[in-house]
Every structure is written in C-alpha cells, then in structure tokens.
Amino acid sequence: MILRRWLSLALILLCAVGVQAQDTVPVTVERHPRATTPLHCSGRFVTYDLDHVTTVPGGDDVRQFEANGSGLAINDLDNDGDLDVVLANHAGANTILWNEGDFQFRTERLGQGMSRAVNIVDIDGDGWNDLFFTRIASAPNYWRNLGDGTFEQEILSYIAEPLYSTSWADLDDDGDLDLVGGTYDAELLNALGPDFLLTGRGGVYYYENDEGIFRPQRLAPEAQALALILADTNDDGRLDIIVGNDFAVRDYIWLNTADGWVADDYFENTTYSTMSYDFADVNNDGTTEFFSTDMKPYATDDETTEAWQPLMDDMMDDPHPIGDPQVMANVLQVTGTEGFLNRAAGWGIDATGWSWSSKFGDLDQDGFVDLYVVNGFIEQTMFAHLPDHELVEENQAFRNRNGQGFLVMPEWDLASTYSGRAMSMADLDGDGDLDIVVNNLRGPAQLFENQLCSGRSLQVDLHWPESANPSAIGSLVTLVTDMGDLQRTIRSSSGYLSGDPSRLHFGYPASTNLLALKIIWPDGGQSEIELTGHEALLTISR
C-alpha cells in the first residue's frame, strides 16, 4: 500500500509539471452579483411537500424489493438558470418539476414509471441536458431533450442490460461521456426468475462512448449494486469506479490505468450491505474522503431494539468469514499514512439507521461540508410486527466540526420521519445556500428550504460548448481562500439512485477573502481565475 501511494504521488508530480507547462487553457467569465439577502432567516430548514408520490403496485402492501423506492435528480433542463427536479416512480408516472423561481414548480408527468435511478446529463453533447432512467427489470430509458420543453424517447445502442445504479463521465479521455452501470441481481432473480442467471446480463459494465455507439465491457459477472460513483481514489487525475454492493457482497473498485481497468481491494473496511456512496474533502486537507451507508440503528432504547430485532436475528444467522473486511455500520474512508482507514465511529457517523442516500454539502456555509442521511424502511414481511409494516426513523443531519468530526443537528429541523430513499442538494430558490429534495416511498416527496442564513457562498457553472461534455463533468474545482482551499468535483450522480447538479456550491464564513478559482478540466487542462469580490455565481466558459 505504501509503495503504491508513493508511486501515485510521483505520477501526480510528473503529470502536474506537464499540465502546467503545456495545458493552461483560456476561459471567459461571466460574473453575477450577489443574491439579495434571504427574506426568511429562521435558523432552520422549512419543509414543503412536493407534487409527487412514489407508489408501488401493491399499494400500502410493500413487498420485498418494492421497498427500495425510486431516485431523483436535480439540474437545469431548460437552460433558464434555475435548477429543475426530476423524480422517478415505481407504480406511478415519473415527474418533472419545472422550476419557475421562488419555490414555484410546474408539474409534468413523464412516461411510465417502473424506474430506479435518475441522471440528468447532456448525453448527446448538444447543450441540453437529457434524462436517463434505470428500470426495475429492463434496459434503461433515454429521453433526449429537444430544447423546446419536450423530450423524445430514443435508444442508446448496446446499453441493453437491466442496470440499477449508474454514473456518467469521460473515462477514456476522448471528450465525450461514457457510462458505468451495475445490476442488482437479487431483484432481477426475483423479477425474471432463475433463467436470469443464465443470460449473462448481470454484473458491472463500462460502456465506452464511441461517437454515440456505447461499446460494453463487462467488468464483473455479478453485482448487488445499490450504489455507484466515479471518483479519483488514488490522486492520479483519473476517475476510478467504486461499486457499493448489498447482501454481503464485497464492494468493487476498479482503478483507471493506462492499461485499462484494474480491480483493486483499496479500502481496508467497507460496509456489509452498502446502500449509498458519496465523497468529499471533509477536513479541507486536499485529500478525498469516501462515505458509505449501511443499516445500524442510531438509538439503543428498548423500543428501537425490538423494532430492529428480526433484521438483527437474520444477520446473525449469516456470520462473517474470518478476515472479512465488511462491517455492519457506516464507513468513512480517511486517508492515513498507509492508505485508507475507517473513521466513521470516531467522527460520530457510524450509525444513522436503515440508511439510504447520504450526501455531503456545506449546509451552514462555514467552509466545511456537512452530512445529511435519509432513512427508514417499509416491508410487509420483515417488519410485519410494526404498524403499517414500517420502520419509522428520523433522517439524520450532521454539522461538520471544522474537520474534526460531525455533530448531530436536530435544531436544523431535518429529522423527517417519512421513508426517505433518494436525496440531492441544490440551491433551488437562488438565494445562494443549499436546499434539499428527498424522494420518499409511499409518501410525498419533500423539499427542505435552507433558512440558516449563515456564511456566504460562491456557485460555479462550467461550460465547454465545443466539446461533447458541455458541463465539464469530471472537473476538479478548487476555491482558494485565506481560510484554506475548498475542493469540489462535478459529478453526474452520488448517494443512492440520485443525480447531482453540475452547478458547484462553495460555502465559506462571511469574513473570508476569496483569492482565486482553479480548474482542472476533464482533459487535464488548467485554468485559474482571480477573485476580487463576493459574486454569487460564476459562469465560466472554455
């Protein structure tokens, strides 16, 4: 492990010298003035129900994998500068909530449901973000954005597998967006029967985009892929693949090397039943931490123990083999002197309930990313002993204590007891701070308006109109300040079945001086913009 880290660092230094010498790229910058002070500063989040309910075919009777719910994504679909919301559904129709400003949304139902993950990305590189839904037991759906407020369903060649979790980025450095997807074999076996095992369609796939033809490469023959992210795990400037597997299947990691994809047991510990993955620089030291969620109750009272007992008994019947690196708790991978070490317990975030989507974001704008986790479960057999077959839990919000750990924040009023599944963060009302959207199961989706009114923010939109990756997915952006450097990566998805906006958000204390913005584009080119004021939004075009 030590040798590998030193080799990676040496490669970074060599690459950095080459990029700085050869690949500085010019940009144009559109500076938007600071938004007006928010009208409502209650010091908490305010909850709104949205016009969408994820339902299942059995109505109130939620059976087995119907309990997994459906995803959501946030991004700009009509290029008006406001971020729109797309919510997937199971039994009902998928929903587009067109953002008309000031938390006013126009509802449009889009096609059939039977959907899991949602990605909002510009797949064909025409400047308009498209929609991509994975399906319960069939190939994904691609809805091409026609640019006039309508979408047309089309086929993406050779993407025929029944994928569950997906993510997009330019992984082969040819300028366009490639796809990585994983199947959830337990559900497919249930839906399609034992013949599914003979089809050779399960597993993890890398689809190389060759001028619109997606050429598949099967990386693993099987998967229980509830979560999938693309992130640079070894600081070599390439995005790697991390797949979070359910049902005690070890998580997968493939390193993106010059010789192709190389499987690697990179993490010392992983979650036992991985539900979600996210990544961020949680202590602002320039390295990336990775967080995955599992099922572990956050309370230890008698009522909680009784509610969880059937699950705990079931897990105890499936003992771990000797040397199993998987733990039945959340895992926070923090870089140590000899690789990644699990620091979830010491940082106070190892137990957050039956946890689904979890994401980092600077909710209080103090310069350190906070953490929000949605949870709960409904299933008619496992929780037959509970009212409505539902394990009711509070979503968990944590404030980052200046990179020294996390503190649970009940005063933020984010402890919804709806059964949350997918979740993403974005500034939906244009006041600069991060709001939160959750797609619940068997209840209305929720919007949490951020009324903390603390700190300041800078948001960044990257545009690369001459490329087939117009939103520059995969870019690493660093905000240089007198309190330290803050890093963000543009990604298409993270958490659980949840698509992320391509607009980046940096929070910081009001007294902070902003010095510069540094960009490493997906092709390795670099740009630097001097900052002299406190703009709300920078639109940077290459």
C-alpha positions as CSV (number, residue, x, y, z in Angstrom):
1,M,0.0,0.0,0.0
2,I,2.8,2.5,0.9
3,L,4.7,1.8,-2.3
4,R,1.6,2.2,-4.4
5,R,0.8,5.6,-2.7
6,W,4.3,6.8,-3.4
7,L,4.1,5.7,-7.0
8,S,0.8,7.5,-7.4
9,L,2.3,10.7,-5.8
10,A,5.3,10.5,-8.2
11,L,3.0,10.2,-11.1
12,I,0.9,13.2,-10.0
13,L,4.0,15.4,-9.8
14,L,5.1,14.4,-13.2
15,C,1.6,14.9,-14.7
16,A,1.3,18.3,-12.8
17,V,4.5,19.6,-14.3
18,G,3.4,18.6,-17.8
19,V,-0.1,20.1,-17.4
20,Q,1.2,23.4,-16.0
21,A,3.7,23.7,-18.8
22,Q,1.5,22.8,-21.7
23,D,-2.2,22.8,-20.9
24,T,-3.2,26.1,-19.5
25,V,-6.5,27.0,-21.2
26,P,-8.1,30.4,-21.5
27,V,-11.7,30.9,-20.3
28,T,-14.3,33.7,-20.3
29,V,-16.0,34.5,-17.1
30,E,-19.5,35.9,-16.5
31,R,-19.7,37.3,-13.0
32,H,-23.1,37.5,-11.4
33,P,-23.7,39.9,-8.4
34,R,-24.5,38.5,-5.0
35,A,-28.1,37.5,-4.5
36,T,-30.2,39.6,-2.2
37,T,-30.4,38.7,1.5
38,P,-33.0,35.9,2.0
39,L,-36.3,37.1,3.3
40,H,-36.7,34.2,5.8
41,C,-33.9,33.5,8.3
42,S,-35.5,31.2,10.9
43,G,-32.2,29.4,11.6
44,R,-33.6,26.0,10.5
45,F,-34.9,24.2,7.4
46,V,-38.6,24.6,6.4
47,T,-40.4,21.6,4.9
48,Y,-42.7,21.5,1.9
49,D,-44.5,18.6,0.3
50,L,-43.9,18.3,-3.5
51,D,-46.4,17.1,-6.2
52,H,-45.0,13.5,-6.4
53,V,-45.6,10.3,-4.5
54,T,-43.6,7.2,-5.2
55,T,-46.0,4.3,-5.1
56,V,-45.7,0.5,-5.5
57,P,-48.0,-2.0,-7.3
58,G,-49.3,-3.4,-4.1
59,G,-50.5,0.0,-2.8
60,D,-49.9,0.0,1.0
61,D,-48.5,-3.5,0.9
62,V,-44.9,-3.1,0.1
63,R,-43.3,-6.3,-0.9
64,Q,-39.6,-7.2,-0.8
65,F,-37.7,-5.2,-3.4
66,E,-40.5,-2.7,-3.9
67,A,-39.2,-1.3,-0.6
68,N,-36.1,0.1,-2.4
69,G,-38.1,3.1,-3.7
70,S,-37.0,5.3,-6.6
71,G,-34.5,8.0,-7.4
72,L,-34.3,11.7,-8.2
73,A,-32.0,14.2,-10.0
74,I,-31.6,18.0,-10.0
75,N,-30.2,20.0,-12.9
76,D,-31.2,22.7,-15.4
77,L,-33.4,21.2,-18.1
78,D,-34.4,24.4,-20.0
79,N,-31.2,26.5,-19.7
80,D,-33.0,29.3,-17.8
81,G,-30.5,29.2,-14.9
82,D,-33.0,27.6,-12.5
83,L,-32.4,24.0,-11.4
84,D,-35.3,21.6,-12.1
85,V,-36.2,18.4,-10.3
86,V,-36.9,15.0,-11.7
87,L,-38.5,12.3,-9.5
88,A,-38.7,8.7,-10.5
89,N,-41.6,6.4,-9.6
90,H,-42.4,2.7,-9.4
91,A,-46.1,2.1,-10.0
92,G,-47.0,5.7,-11.0
93,A,-45.5,8.1,-13.5
94,N,-42.2,9.8,-13.3
95,T,-42.4,13.6,-12.6
96,I,-40.6,16.7,-13.8
97,L,-40.9,19.7,-11.5
98,W,-40.0,22.7,-13.7
99,N,-38.5,25.4,-11.5
100,E,-40.3,28.7,-12.1
101,G,-38.5,30.5,-9.2
102,D,-39.3,31.3,-5.6
103,F,-40.1,27.6,-4.9
104,Q,-42.8,27.6,-7.5
105,F,-42.8,24.4,-9.6
106,R,-44.8,23.4,-12.7
107,T,-45.6,19.7,-12.7
108,E,-45.2,17.5,-15.7
109,R,-45.7,13.7,-15.7
110,L,-43.3,11.9,-17.9
111,G,-44.0,8.5,-19.4
112,Q,-44.2,5.3,-17.4
113,G,-42.6,4.7,-14.0
114,M,-41.0,1.4,-13.1
115,S,-37.9,3.4,-12.6
116,R,-34.9,3.4,-10.2
117,A,-32.0,5.8,-10.7
118,V,-32.2,9.2,-12.5
119,N,-29.4,11.0,-14.2
120,I,-29.7,14.5,-15.8
121,V,-26.7,14.8,-18.2
122,D,-26.1,16.0,-21.7
123,I,-25.6,12.6,-23.3
124,D,-25.5,13.7,-26.9
125,G,-23.5,16.9,-26.3
126,D,-25.9,19.3,-27.9
127,G,-26.1,21.8,-25.0
128,W,-29.3,20.5,-23.5
129,N,-29.4,18.1,-20.5
130,D,-31.1,14.8,-21.2
131,L,-32.9,12.3,-18.9
132,F,-31.7,8.8,-18.2
133,F,-33.7,6.4,-16.0
134,T,-32.7,2.9,-15.0
135,R,-35.6,0.5,-14.8
136,I,-36.9,-2.2,-12.5
137,A,-36.1,-5.2,-14.7
138,S,-35.3,-3.9,-18.2
139,A,-32.9,-1.7,-20.2
140,P,-32.7,2.0,-19.2
141,N,-34.8,4.7,-20.8
142,Y,-33.1,7.6,-22.6
143,W,-35.2,10.8,-23.1
144,R,-33.4,13.3,-25.4
145,N,-34.0,16.9,-24.6
146,L,-35.3,18.6,-27.8
147,G,-34.6,22.1,-26.4
148,D,-38.2,23.3,-26.6
149,G,-39.5,21.9,-23.3
150,T,-40.2,18.5,-24.7
151,F,-38.4,15.1,-24.7
152,E,-38.2,12.3,-27.2
153,Q,-37.5,8.7,-26.1
154,E,-34.7,7.2,-28.1
155,I,-32.4,4.1,-27.9
156,L,-28.8,4.2,-26.8
157,S,-27.1,1.5,-28.8
158,Y,-25.8,-1.6,-26.9
159,I,-27.0,-0.4,-23.5
160,A,-29.3,-3.3,-23.1
161,E,-28.6,-4.6,-19.6
162,P,-31.1,-4.1,-16.7
163,L,-29.0,-1.6,-14.8
164,Y,-29.8,-0.4,-11.3
165,S,-27.2,2.3,-10.4
166,T,-25.3,4.4,-13.0
167,S,-22.9,7.3,-13.4
168,W,-21.5,9.2,-16.3
169,A,-18.1,10.8,-17.0
170,D,-15.4,11.0,-19.7
171,L,-13.4,7.9,-18.6
172,D,-11.3,7.4,-21.7
173,D,-10.2,11.0,-22.3
174,D,-11.8,11.2,-25.8
175,G,-14.1,14.2,-24.9
176,D,-17.5,12.5,-24.6
177,L,-19.4,10.9,-21.7
178,D,-19.0,7.2,-21.0
179,L,-21.4,5.2,-18.8
180,V,-20.8,2.8,-15.9
181,G,-23.7,0.8,-14.6
182,G,-24.3,-2.1,-12.2
183,T,-27.2,-4.5,-11.8
184,Y,-29.0,-5.6,-8.7
185,D,-29.0,-9.3,-9.2
186,A,-31.2,-10.2,-6.2
187,E,-34.1,-8.2,-7.6
188,L,-33.6,-9.4,-11.1
189,L,-33.6,-13.0,-9.9
190,N,-36.9,-12.3,-8.1
191,A,-38.4,-10.5,-11.1
192,L,-37.1,-12.6,-14.0
193,G,-36.7,-16.0,-12.4
194,P,-33.8,-18.4,-12.3
195,D,-33.3,-18.1,-16.1
196,F,-31.8,-14.7,-15.4
197,L,-28.7,-16.4,-14.0
198,L,-28.1,-18.0,-17.4
199,T,-28.5,-14.8,-19.5
200,G,-25.1,-13.3,-18.7
201,R,-26.6,-9.9,-18.3
202,G,-25.9,-9.3,-14.6
203,G,-22.8,-7.5,-13.2
204,V,-20.9,-4.3,-13.7
205,Y,-20.5,-2.7,-17.1
206,Y,-18.3,0.0,-18.6
207,Y,-19.8,1.5,-21.8
208,E,-17.3,3.3,-23.9
209,N,-18.9,6.1,-25.9
210,D,-17.6,5.7,-29.5
211,E,-19.3,8.6,-31.3
212,G,-22.7,7.7,-29.9
213,I,-22.2,3.9,-30.0
214,F,-21.8,2.6,-26.5
215,R,-19.5,-0.4,-26.5
216,P,-19.9,-2.5,-23.4
217,Q,-17.1,-4.1,-21.4
218,R,-18.2,-6.4,-18.6
219,L,-16.1,-5.8,-15.5
220,A,-17.8,-8.2,-13.1
221,P,-20.2,-11.1,-13.8
222,E,-22.4,-10.4,-10.9
223,A,-23.4,-7.4,-8.7
224,Q,-25.7,-6.2,-6.0
225,A,-25.0,-2.6,-7.0
226,L,-27.2,-0.3,-4.9
227,A,-24.6,2.5,-5.3
228,L,-22.0,3.5,-7.8
229,I,-19.7,6.5,-8.0
230,L,-16.9,7.7,-10.3
231,A,-14.1,9.4,-8.2
232,D,-10.3,9.7,-8.2
233,T,-9.3,7.3,-5.3
234,N,-5.5,7.4,-5.7
235,D,-4.9,11.1,-6.8
236,D,-3.6,10.2,-10.2
237,G,-6.0,12.5,-12.1
238,R,-8.2,9.7,-13.4
239,L,-11.7,8.8,-12.3
240,D,-12.0,5.3,-10.9
241,I,-15.1,3.1,-10.4
242,I,-16.5,2.3,-6.9
243,V,-19.5,0.0,-6.7
244,G,-21.3,-0.5,-3.4
245,N,-22.9,-4.0,-3.1
246,D,-25.8,-5.2,-1.0
247,F,-26.2,-8.7,0.6
248,A,-22.7,-9.1,2.0
249,V,-21.1,-8.9,-1.4
250,R,-17.8,-7.0,-1.1
251,D,-17.7,-3.6,-2.7
252,Y,-15.8,-3.3,-6.0
253,I,-13.1,-0.9,-7.0
254,W,-11.5,-0.6,-10.5
255,L,-8.6,1.8,-10.9
256,N,-8.5,3.7,-14.2
257,T,-5.0,3.0,-15.6
258,A,-3.2,3.5,-18.9
259,D,-3.6,-0.3,-19.4
260,G,-7.3,-0.3,-18.7
261,W,-9.4,-1.1,-15.7
262,V,-7.6,-2.9,-12.8
263,A,-9.6,-4.4,-9.9
264,D,-8.2,-3.4,-6.5
265,D,-9.0,-4.1,-2.9
266,Y,-8.3,-0.5,-2.0
267,F,-10.3,0.0,1.2
268,E,-9.4,-1.7,4.4
269,N,-13.0,-1.8,5.5
270,T,-16.3,-1.5,3.6
271,T,-19.9,-1.6,4.6
272,Y,-21.6,-5.0,4.8
273,S,-24.8,-4.0,3.0
274,T,-23.8,-0.9,1.1
275,M,-26.7,1.4,0.4
276,S,-25.1,4.7,-0.7
277,Y,-21.7,6.3,-1.6
278,D,-20.5,9.9,-1.6
279,F,-17.1,11.6,-1.5
280,A,-15.7,15.0,-0.5
281,D,-12.7,16.6,1.2
282,V,-14.3,16.7,4.7
283,N,-11.4,18.3,6.5
284,N,-10.1,20.6,3.8
285,D,-6.6,18.9,3.7
286,G,-6.6,18.4,-0.1
287,T,-7.4,14.7,0.1
288,T,-10.8,12.9,-0.7
289,E,-12.8,11.0,1.9
290,F,-15.4,8.4,1.0
291,F,-18.6,7.7,2.9
292,S,-20.9,4.6,2.6
293,T,-24.0,3.8,4.5
294,D,-25.3,0.6,5.9
295,M,-28.0,-0.5,8.4
296,K,-27.3,0.3,12.0
297,P,-29.7,1.9,14.4
298,Y,-28.8,5.3,15.8
299,A,-30.7,4.7,19.1
300,T,-30.3,1.8,21.6
301,D,-33.5,2.1,23.6
302,D,-35.8,-0.9,24.1
303,E,-38.4,0.2,21.5
304,T,-35.7,0.6,18.8
305,T,-34.1,-2.7,19.7
306,E,-37.5,-4.5,19.5
307,A,-38.2,-2.9,16.1
308,W,-34.9,-4.0,14.6
309,Q,-34.8,-7.5,16.2
310,P,-35.9,-9.5,13.1
311,L,-33.2,-7.9,11.0
312,M,-30.5,-8.4,13.6
313,D,-31.5,-12.1,14.1
314,D,-31.4,-12.6,10.3
315,M,-27.9,-11.1,10.1
316,M,-26.6,-13.1,13.0
317,D,-27.7,-16.3,11.0
318,D,-25.2,-15.2,8.3
319,P,-21.9,-15.0,10.2
320,H,-18.9,-13.2,8.7
321,P,-16.0,-15.3,7.5
322,I,-12.7,-14.8,9.2
323,G,-10.9,-11.8,7.9
324,D,-14.0,-10.3,6.2
325,P,-13.3,-6.5,5.8
326,Q,-17.0,-5.7,5.8
327,V,-18.6,-4.1,8.9
328,M,-22.3,-3.7,9.7
329,A,-22.1,0.1,10.1
330,N,-21.4,3.2,8.0
331,V,-17.8,3.6,6.9
332,L,-15.8,6.8,6.4
333,Q,-12.6,6.3,4.5
334,V,-10.0,8.8,5.6
335,T,-6.5,8.8,4.1
336,G,-3.8,7.7,6.5
337,T,-0.1,7.2,6.2
338,E,-0.6,3.6,4.9
339,G,-3.9,4.1,2.9
340,F,-7.5,4.5,3.8
341,L,-8.7,3.9,7.4
342,N,-12.3,3.8,8.7
343,R,-13.0,6.7,10.9
344,A,-16.8,6.7,10.9
345,A,-17.2,5.8,14.6
346,G,-14.7,8.4,15.8
347,W,-16.3,11.0,13.7
348,G,-19.8,10.2,15.1
349,I,-21.4,9.0,11.9
350,D,-21.2,5.1,12.0
351,A,-24.9,4.6,12.9
352,T,-27.6,6.6,11.1
353,G,-30.5,4.0,10.9
354,W,-31.6,2.0,7.9
355,S,-29.8,4.5,5.7
356,W,-30.3,5.2,2.0
357,S,-29.0,8.3,0.2
358,S,-26.3,10.2,2.1
359,K,-24.6,13.3,0.8
360,F,-22.0,15.9,1.8
361,G,-22.8,19.6,1.3
362,D,-21.9,22.8,3.2
363,L,-25.4,23.5,4.6
364,D,-24.4,26.2,7.1
365,Q,-21.7,27.8,4.8
366,D,-18.9,27.7,7.3
367,G,-16.3,26.3,4.8
368,F,-16.7,22.6,5.8
369,V,-19.1,20.1,4.2
370,D,-21.9,18.8,6.4
371,L,-23.7,15.4,6.0
372,Y,-27.3,14.5,5.5
373,V,-28.7,10.9,5.6
374,V,-32.2,9.8,4.8
375,N,-33.5,6.5,6.2
376,G,-36.4,4.3,7.1
377,F,-37.9,1.0,5.7
378,I,-41.2,-0.5,4.8
379,E,-41.7,-4.1,4.0
380,Q,-44.7,-6.4,4.8
381,T,-42.8,-9.5,5.9
382,M,-39.6,-8.3,7.7
383,F,-41.5,-5.6,9.6
384,A,-44.8,-7.4,9.9
385,H,-44.7,-6.7,13.7
386,L,-44.7,-2.9,13.2
387,P,-47.7,-0.7,12.4
388,D,-48.1,-0.4,8.6
389,H,-45.1,-2.7,8.3
390,E,-42.9,0.4,8.6
391,L,-39.7,1.0,10.5
392,V,-40.1,4.8,11.2
393,E,-36.8,6.6,11.7
394,E,-35.7,10.3,11.7
395,N,-33.4,11.5,8.9
396,Q,-30.1,12.5,10.3
397,A,-28.3,15.8,9.8
398,F,-24.7,16.4,10.9
399,R,-22.7,19.6,11.1
400,N,-19.0,19.3,10.3
401,R,-17.0,20.4,13.3
402,N,-14.2,22.2,11.4
403,G,-12.9,18.9,10.0
404,Q,-12.6,17.3,13.4
405,G,-15.8,15.2,13.3
406,F,-19.6,15.5,13.0
407,L,-22.3,16.7,15.4
408,V,-25.9,15.7,15.0
409,M,-28.1,18.8,14.5
410,P,-31.8,18.2,15.5
411,E,-32.2,22.0,15.7
412,W,-31.9,22.2,11.9
413,D,-35.4,20.5,11.6
414,L,-34.3,18.0,9.0
415,A,-35.5,14.9,11.0
416,S,-38.3,13.9,8.7
417,T,-39.9,10.6,9.6
418,Y,-41.1,10.0,6.0
419,S,-39.5,6.9,4.5
420,G,-36.7,8.6,2.5
421,R,-34.8,6.9,-0.4
422,A,-33.1,9.2,-2.9
423,M,-31.8,12.7,-2.0
424,S,-29.9,15.5,-3.6
425,M,-28.9,19.1,-2.7
426,A,-29.0,22.3,-4.7
427,D,-29.8,26.0,-4.5
428,L,-33.4,25.9,-5.8
429,D,-34.5,29.4,-4.9
430,G,-31.4,31.3,-6.0
431,D,-30.5,32.7,-2.5
432,G,-27.1,31.0,-2.5
433,D,-27.5,28.2,0.0
434,L,-28.2,24.5,-0.4
435,D,-31.7,23.2,-0.2
436,I,-32.5,19.5,-0.1
437,V,-35.0,17.3,-2.0
438,V,-35.9,13.8,-0.9
439,N,-37.9,11.2,-2.8
440,N,-39.9,9.3,-0.2
441,L,-41.6,5.9,-0.5
442,R,-45.4,5.8,0.0
443,G,-45.5,9.5,0.9
444,P,-45.0,12.8,-0.9
445,A,-41.5,13.9,-1.9
446,Q,-40.2,16.7,0.2
447,L,-38.3,20.0,-0.3
448,F,-36.3,21.4,2.7
449,E,-35.7,25.1,2.3
450,N,-32.5,26.3,3.9
451,Q,-33.2,29.2,6.2
452,L,-30.0,29.0,8.2
453,C,-28.8,32.3,6.6
454,S,-25.2,31.8,7.8
455,G,-22.0,32.5,5.9
456,R,-21.7,33.3,2.2
457,S,-21.4,31.2,-0.9
458,L,-19.9,31.0,-4.4
459,Q,-21.6,28.9,-7.0
460,V,-19.8,27.8,-10.2
461,D,-21.2,26.7,-13.6
462,L,-18.6,25.4,-16.1
463,H,-19.4,25.4,-19.8
464,W,-17.4,23.6,-22.5
465,P,-19.6,24.2,-25.6
466,E,-17.1,23.0,-28.2
467,S,-16.8,19.5,-26.5
468,A,-19.1,16.5,-26.2
469,N,-19.1,17.1,-22.4
470,P,-20.6,20.6,-22.3
471,S,-21.0,20.7,-18.5
472,A,-17.4,19.5,-18.0
473,I,-18.4,16.5,-15.8
474,G,-15.3,15.2,-14.0
475,S,-13.7,18.7,-13.5
476,L,-11.9,19.4,-10.2
477,V,-12.5,22.9,-9.0
478,T,-10.6,24.5,-6.1
479,L,-11.6,27.7,-4.4
480,V,-8.5,29.3,-2.9
481,T,-9.3,31.4,0.2
482,D,-7.4,32.9,3.1
483,M,-9.0,30.1,5.3
484,G,-7.7,27.4,3.1
485,D,-8.5,25.6,-0.2
486,L,-12.0,24.2,-0.8
487,Q,-12.4,21.4,-3.4
488,R,-15.4,20.2,-5.4
489,T,-15.8,17.7,-8.3
490,I,-18.5,17.9,-10.9
491,R,-20.2,14.5,-11.0
492,S,-23.4,13.2,-12.5
493,S,-24.6,11.2,-9.5
494,S,-23.8,10.0,-6.0
495,G,-25.6,8.8,-2.9
496,Y,-28.4,6.3,-3.7
497,L,-30.1,6.5,-7.1
498,S,-29.6,10.3,-7.0
499,G,-28.4,12.6,-9.8
500,D,-26.4,15.7,-8.8
501,P,-26.5,19.2,-10.4
502,S,-23.5,20.2,-12.5
503,R,-23.5,23.6,-10.6
504,L,-21.0,23.6,-7.8
505,H,-21.6,25.2,-4.4
506,F,-18.9,26.5,-2.1
507,G,-19.8,27.9,1.3
508,Y,-17.5,29.9,3.5
509,P,-17.6,32.3,6.5
510,A,-18.6,35.9,5.8
511,S,-15.2,37.2,6.9
512,T,-13.3,35.0,4.4
513,N,-11.4,36.6,1.5
514,L,-11.6,34.8,-1.8
515,L,-8.4,34.7,-3.8
516,A,-8.7,32.5,-6.9
517,L,-10.6,29.7,-8.5
518,K,-8.5,26.9,-10.0
519,I,-10.0,24.4,-12.5
520,I,-8.6,21.1,-13.7
521,W,-10.7,20.2,-16.7
522,P,-11.5,16.6,-17.7
523,D,-8.7,16.5,-20.3
524,G,-6.2,17.8,-17.8
525,G,-6.2,21.4,-19.0
526,Q,-6.0,24.0,-16.2
527,S,-7.5,27.5,-15.8
528,E,-7.2,30.0,-13.0
529,I,-9.5,33.0,-12.3
530,E,-8.5,35.7,-9.9
531,L,-11.3,36.7,-7.5
532,T,-11.7,40.1,-6.0
533,G,-15.2,40.2,-4.6
534,H,-18.1,38.1,-3.4
535,E,-20.0,37.1,-6.5
536,A,-23.0,34.7,-6.1
537,L,-22.4,32.8,-9.3
538,L,-19.6,32.5,-11.8
539,T,-20.3,31.1,-15.3
540,I,-17.0,30.0,-16.8
541,S,-16.8,29.1,-20.4
542,R,-13.9,27.4,-22.1
